[in-house]
């Protein structure tokens, strides 16, 4: 009994010692925090108060923490934000503002408030700066300093993207240099460069000054009028030859070149027919040139078929076996596999003649080969019920018999994929389009490097 009383006294003594020690530590931290606060070392002061509050959650420690945190906000954020904004460093100012918001959120238990009027003041400073930048940008545009104006306008749009005047000024900074370059290129006869600049301007402002009219004049000045003439060839019948000629014209019309103009093919052919010209491989080029002049063509593009070949072969690919159902209990059936092999080849020579001088400007040969294979199948009766498979004897079952249920749709596709009379014709025209595409690329290059400066 005496022992337990003695132990109780010891424990009580230790508790008192701990409480006194804790109280002394708390008081010490609060005192150190006050000294640091008086020395304007607010961050260190805040940390001392925070430690003290961790020991004893007293109102005095909480108030001291709040006061130190408010001074940190003022010293670390309020004053630097105002300084940076005054120096037009709004990136830095808004970055600090974001940090301050986070600092306050993380200490929500202190109920901190951001400096009164700071955000409104920063907004007013930005408005003043944007107006000043806009005035400076306008002056630079008038002085011809488009790069300097662009820098200012870019800064404006970063902070005030809704400012429509700045957006217009931004486009002006791009348009005016292009306008000067376009006029300079036009004056020097560099027509393609002039069109490039004018097209750039019109994408930004379709009604800017006289750009549309200038563009029309430049195109008219550099326009290359070409008449396409299909030369009769013994290599292919007249109907197919006309189809090839029509395909070449269709491909030429796809050219995205403002200077290229294809003379109406029907008018050209009608004029040639009126002159009763016999267009053969040994044609009278003088008459062709004369016809070109009459239809207003500066150049004549002659297309001659050197070789045209197309073929369709039919092959027996063997017997197929299957079932009228997806199980081996179904009726066994036979069907037939077939293969169609198509081949198209077209080789054409093109000659570009100057209708004024009769000179051959360019001559080249283009060709294309197209192969295609069609695998198909036929059966007797309702083919849609047939599943592919294999069996050894028609009247007896075998362990080797099998139904390929997964191959059903592939087989059905073969039953439905029968050759048509138009398939070869479609391939022939597709092959001609391939030649026409090569022709278009070649004419584009001729226009760029020989005909249009």
C-alpha positions, 0 to 999 in steps of 0.5 A, a space after each residue: 500500500 505504501 509502495 503504491 502511494 509512493 508511485 502515485 506521488 512520483 507520477 504526479 511529480 513527473 506530470 507537473 514537471 512535464 507541464 512546467 517544461 511544456 509551459 516554459 517551451 511554449 512561453 519561450 517560443 512565443 517570446 522568440 516569435 515576438 522578438 523576431 516579429 519586432 525585428 521584421 523577420 516575419 517568416 521566422 516569427 510565423 514559424 515560432 508561433 506555429 510551433 507554439 500553437 502546435 503545443 498549446 492551441 491558445 487564442 494568443 498564439 493563433 492571433 500572433 500567427 495571423 499577424 505574422 502571416 498578414 505581414 508576410 502577405 504584405 511583404 512577400 506579395 502585396 508590395 512586389 506585385 505593385 512594383 512589378 505591375 508598375 514596371 509593366 511586368 504583368 507576368 511576374 505580377 500575376 504569378 505572385 498573385 497566384 502564389 498569394 492566393 495559394 498561400 492564403 488558401 493553405 492557411 484558411 484557419 487563420 481567416 487571412 484576407 488579401 490586401 484591400 484593393 490590390 486586385 482592382 488596382 492591378 486590373 486598372 494598371 493593366 487597362 492603362 498599360 494595354 491602352 498605352 501599348 495600343 497607342 505605341 503600336 499604332 505609332 509604330 505601324 505608322 512609322 513602318 515598324 511592323 515587327 515592333 508593333 506586332 510585339 506590342 499587339 501580341 502582348 495586348 492580346 495575351 492580357 486582353 484577347 477580347 480587344 477587337 481593335 488589337 486583333 485588327 491591328 495584329 492583322 494590319 501588322 501582317 497585311 501591310 508588309 505583305 502588301 508592300 512585298 506584293 506590289 514590289 513583286 508585281 512591279 518587278 514582274 515576279 507574278 507568282 510571288 505577287 499572287 502569294 502575298 495577295 492571297 495571304 492578304 485576302 485570307 486575312 481581309 477579303 476587302 483590303 484596299 485594292 488587293 482583289 483588283 491587283 490580284 486579277 490584273 496579275 493573273 491576267 498578265 501571267 495567265 497561260 491559256 492552253 488548249 488540249 488536243 488529243 491526237 488520233 492514234 492507231 493504237 486505240 479506237 476513237 471512242 476510247 481515245 476520246 475518253 482518254 482525252 476527256 480524262 486528261 482535261 478533267 485532271 488538268 482542270 483540277 490544277 490549283 494554279 491561278 495562272 492556268 487556263 484550259 481552253 474549252 475542249 469542245 470548241 477546239 475539237 469543233 474548230 479542228 473538225 471544221 478545218 478537216 484536219 486529219 490528226 495522225 502521228 505525222 500531223 500538220 503542227 502548223 494547222 494545229 498551231 493555227 487552230 490554237 490561235 483561233 481559240 485564243 490559246 497561247 499554248 497547245 498541249 498535244 496528247 498522243 496514245 503510244 500504247 494502250 492495252 487492257 485485258 481480262 482473263 477468266 480462270 477456273 480456281 477449282 472446286 469448293 466443298 461445304 455444308 448447307 448449315 454450320 454442322 457436319 450433320 448438314 447436307 454436303 454440297 459442292 461449289 465452284 471457285 473462279 478468278 478474274 485477272 485484269 490488266 490495264 496499261 496506258 502510255 502517252 506522249 505529251 507535247 507543249 507547243 507555243 502557238 505564236 512561235 511554233 516552238 516545242 516548249 516541253 515534251 514528255 511521256 507518262 505511263 501507268 499500269 494497273 493490275 487487279 484480281 477478283 476472286 469469286 464463286 458460284 453454286 447451284 441453288 441458294 448460296 446464302 445457306 452454304 458454309 465452307 468446309 471439307 469432306 472426304 466422301 459425299 455419302 459417308 462421314 469421316 473424321 477428316 470432315 470439317 465445317 469452317 463456320 468462321 469462314 462463312 462471311 468470306 465465302 458469301 462475299 465471293 458468291 456476291 462478288 461476281 464480275 461485271 461488264 463495267 469493272 474493266 472499263 472502270 479500271 481503264 479510266 482509273 489508269 487514265 486518271 493516274 496518267 492524267 495526275 502525272 500530266 498535271 504535275 508536269 504541267 505545274 512544273 512547266 508553269 512554275 519554271 518556264 512560263 510564269 515568272 
